[in-house]
Amino acid sequence: MEWTVTLSNRAKKNLPTLPEKVKKTLAYLIREIELSGPVKGSWPNYGKLGKERHHCHLKKGKPTYVAVWEVKDKEIKLVEVIYAGTHEKAPY
């Protein structure tokens, strides 16, 4: 059974402001989460930010873009991307 990935309102709001390459990388990340779950150790600068919160870089350099996601329910396999945008404003 695949994981379901949703976007928070904040992530949806930031989506139109992201560069096209970052949007494609985010879409790829979401698809990987759907297929294999929220732990993405092979992604650049991946890290756990707590028991159920994770992050990784979508684009290195200046500015650096990151994604932050949270496991909402392990039973029904639900993950929510709570942030996608520049590193400076990320909710760490």
BAFI-3210 file (N, C-alpha, C; in Angstrom, 3 decimals, decimal comma, padded with zeros to 6 digits):
// residues 92
n [1|2|3|4|5|6|7|8|9|10|11|12|13|14|15|16|17|18|19|20|21|22|23|24|25|26|27|28|29|30|31|32|33|34|35|36|37|38|39|40|41|42|43|44|45|46|47|48|49|50|51|52|53|54|55|56|57|58|59|60|61|62|63|64|65|66|67|68|69|70|71|72|73|74|75|76|77|78|79|80|81|82|83|84|85|86|87|88|89|90|91|92]
n.u [000,845|000,578|001,882|000,008|000,344|-000,002|-000,316|000,334|-001,486|000,333|002,489|001,217|000,719|003,313|004,163|003,682|005,689|008,097|011,094|011,025|012,621|012,926|010,293|009,881|011,699|010,572|008,139|009,147|010,273|007,919|006,651|008,480|008,176|005,523|005,819|007,804|007,774|008,338|011,068|014,012|016,875|018,755|018,580|019,843|021,320|019,414|017,475|016,221|013,865|012,851|010,599|008,614|009,018|010,643|013,291|014,810|017,206|016,158|017,345|020,645|022,939|022,674|019,698|019,155|016,888|014,412|012,523|010,043|008,545|005,924|004,927|001,662|-000,137|000,571|-000,830|-002,720|-000,955|-000,173|001,244|002,263|003,399|004,766|006,169|007,777|010,310|012,570|015,584|015,984|013,488|012,455|010,610|012,148]
n.v [-001,189|002,166|005,304|008,201|011,484|014,790|018,370|021,062|024,107|026,210|025,190|024,878|027,558|028,554|027,177|028,286|030,221|028,962|028,099|026,527|024,187|023,428|022,876|020,575|018,851|018,689|017,442|014,965|014,095|013,868|011,802|009,717|009,485|008,624|006,082|004,726|005,557|007,875|008,182|009,330|008,770|008,878|011,331|014,701|016,239|015,162|014,820|013,906|015,694|015,356|013,047|012,426|014,203|015,333|016,448|017,744|018,912|020,575|022,044|023,027|025,710|029,270|030,884|028,291|025,655|023,933|021,068|020,210|017,652|015,776|012,933|012,103|010,061|006,825|004,447|004,687|005,503|008,320|011,316|014,691|017,385|020,053|022,331|023,997|025,654|028,478|028,040|029,777|030,433|028,082|025,818|024,784]
n.w [000,000|-000,880|000,392|001,315|000,286|001,245|000,812|002,974|003,738|003,815|002,334|-000,148|-000,713|-001,069|-003,309|-006,027|-006,098|-006,257|-008,065|-011,314|-011,588|-008,916|-008,242|-009,805|-008,595|-006,046|-006,703|-007,518|-005,087|-003,534|-004,925|-004,436|-001,648|-001,567|-002,699|-001,150|001,504|004,330|005,149|003,860|003,349|001,267|000,060|-000,493|002,302|004,034|006,994|010,219|012,064|014,520|016,099|014,151|012,051|009,100|006,860|003,832|001,366|-001,545|-003,468|-003,670|-002,825|-003,349|-003,389|-000,936|-001,244|000,585|001,756|004,101|005,872|007,500|009,336|009,573|010,162|010,856|010,593|008,464|006,620|006,077|005,030|005,379|003,526|004,956|004,461|001,781|000,421|000,726|002,609|004,749|005,847|006,792|008,877|011,348]
ca.u [000,000|001,338|001,627|-000,704|001,066|-000,776|000,414|-000,318|-001,842|001,563|003,230|000,462|000,902|004,680|004,405|003,831|006,882|009,295|011,602|010,498|013,461|012,624|008,965|010,047|012,377|009,566|007,215|009,878|010,342|006,579|006,420|009,304|007,539|004,346|006,213|008,655|007,659|008,870|012,499|014,704|018,289|019,584|018,409|020,871|021,107|018,237|017,607|015,003|013,722|012,020|010,109|007,817|009,266|011,826|013,562|015,947|017,412|015,658|018,344|021,738|023,402|021,995|019,206|018,932|015,473|014,224|011,168|009,839|007,312|005,576|004,042|000,429|-000,776|001,287|-001,799|-003,254|000,184|-000,447|002,343|001,931|004,501|004,333|006,899|008,686|010,742|013,953|016,123|015,888|012,146|012,019|010,156|012,961]
ca.v [000,000|003,401|006,393|009,349|012,716|016,017|019,618|021,991|025,378|026,994|024,624|025,225|028,991|028,770|026,432|029,108|031,064|028,145|027,929|025,339|023,028|023,047|022,256|019,224|018,062|018,447|016,420|013,699|013,727|013,426|010,468|008,760|009,273|007,794|004,708|004,030|006,067|009,194|008,249|009,539|008,887|009,094|012,696|015,609|016,866|014,625|014,672|013,860|016,886|014,905|011,681|012,242|015,293|015,102|017,505|017,564|020,012|020,390|022,710|023,623|026,996|030,443|030,390|026,864|025,321|022,728|020,572|019,644|016,860|015,200|011,771|012,431|008,829|005,639|003,388|004,850|005,950|009,692|012,262|016,037|018,308|021,257|023,500|023,910|027,010|028,779|027,518|030,793|030,482|026,723|025,625|023,775]
ca.w [000,000|-000,978|001,319|000,772|000,602|001,039|001,029|003,892|003,113|003,674|001,204|-001,359|-000,945|-001,546|-004,542|-007,242|-006,031|-006,401|-009,434|-011,992|-011,268|-007,533|-008,293|-010,337|-007,567|-005,016|-007,229|-007,467|-003,668|-003,130|-005,517|-003,696|-000,347|-001,823|-003,017|-000,183|002,861|004,642|005,428|002,588|003,665|000,082|-000,424|000,034|003,600|004,701|008,432|011,019|012,903|015,620|015,920|012,929|011,107|008,279|005,883|002,936|000,423|-002,907|-004,310|-002,904|-003,333|-002,799|-002,105|-000,765|-001,075|001,393|001,998|005,435|005,881|008,789|009,307|010,296|010,624|010,369|010,290|007,108|005,816|005,652|005,217|004,918|003,288|005,655|003,972|000,653|000,137|001,043|003,860|005,802|006,442|007,092|010,270|012,047]
c.u [000,881|000,967|000,846|000,039|000,174|000,142|-000,364|-000,664|-000,602|002,378|002,536|000,673|002,288|004,937|004,556|005,104|008,181|009,769|011,135|011,300|013,158|011,253|009,061|010,714|011,410|008,578|007,869|009,982|008,999|006,297|007,239|008,707|006,318|004,730|006,941|008,650|008,460|010,378|013,254|016,196|019,189|019,478|019,446|020,441|019,811|018,507|016,245|015,005|012,879|011,518|009,418|008,055|010,607|012,055|014,707|016,057|016,838|016,631|019,386|022,130|022,658|020,934|019,077|017,442|015,360|012,748|011,147|008,523|007,171|004,657|002,832|-000,237|-000,062|000,331|-002,308|-002,198|-000,067|000,724|001,884|003,211|004,059|005,059|007,742|009,044|012,186|014,321|015,891|014,549|011,614|011,661|010,914|012,673]
c.v [001,240|004,379|007,488|010,600|013,905|017,216|020,480|023,269|026,236|026,500|024,960|026,691|029,272|028,164|027,321|029,958|030,284|028,124|026,595|024,081|022,518|022,381|020,805|018,314|017,732|017,373|015,039|013,187|013,187|012,034|009,405|008,459|008,376|006,326|003,993|004,603|007,330|009,278|008,267|009,762|009,169|010,520|013,622|016,279|016,425|014,556|014,577|015,077|016,573|013,519|011,464|013,311|015,074|016,318|017,077|018,790|019,629|020,995|023,328|024,954|028,135|030,886|028,862|026,637|023,995|022,332|019,991|018,895|016,143|014,000|012,107|011,191|007,634|004,525|003,482|005,391|007,321|010,595|013,611|016,826|019,627|022,506|023,128|025,333|027,215|028,321|028,489|030,782|029,116|026,565|024,500|023,822]
c.w [000,000|000,126|000,584|001,227|000,274|001,252|002,002|003,135|002,871|002,480|-000,116|-001,728|-001,532|-002,916|-005,786|-007,254|-006,233|-007,851|-010,015|-011,645|-009,851|-007,467|-008,783|-009,308|-006,433|-005,465|-007,190|-006,028|-003,190|-003,679|-004,799|-002,320|-000,513|-002,009|-001,885|001,228|003,120|004,888|004,103|002,799|002,481|-000,472|000,213|001,342|004,269|006,202|009,088|011,925|014,129|015,290|014,574|011,867|010,414|007,381|004,970|002,032|-000,936|-003,909|-003,404|-003,523|-002,681|-003,777|-002,108|-000,548|-000,336|001,400|003,406|005,390|007,206|008,594|010,173|010,871|010,015|009,952|008,854|006,145|005,210|006,022|004,683|004,727|003,898|005,193|002,767|000,302|000,532|002,443|005,027|006,541|006,865|008,574|010,976|013,520]
res [m|e|w|t|v|t|l|s|n|r|a|k|k|n|l|p|t|l|p|e|k|v|k|k|t|l|a|y|l|i|r|e|i|e|l|s|g|p|v|k|g|s|w|p|n|y|g|k|l|g|k|e|r|h|h|c|h|l|k|k|g|k|p|t|y|v|a|v|w|e|v|k|d|k|e|i|k|l|v|e|v|i|y|a|g|t|h|e|k|a|p|y]
***
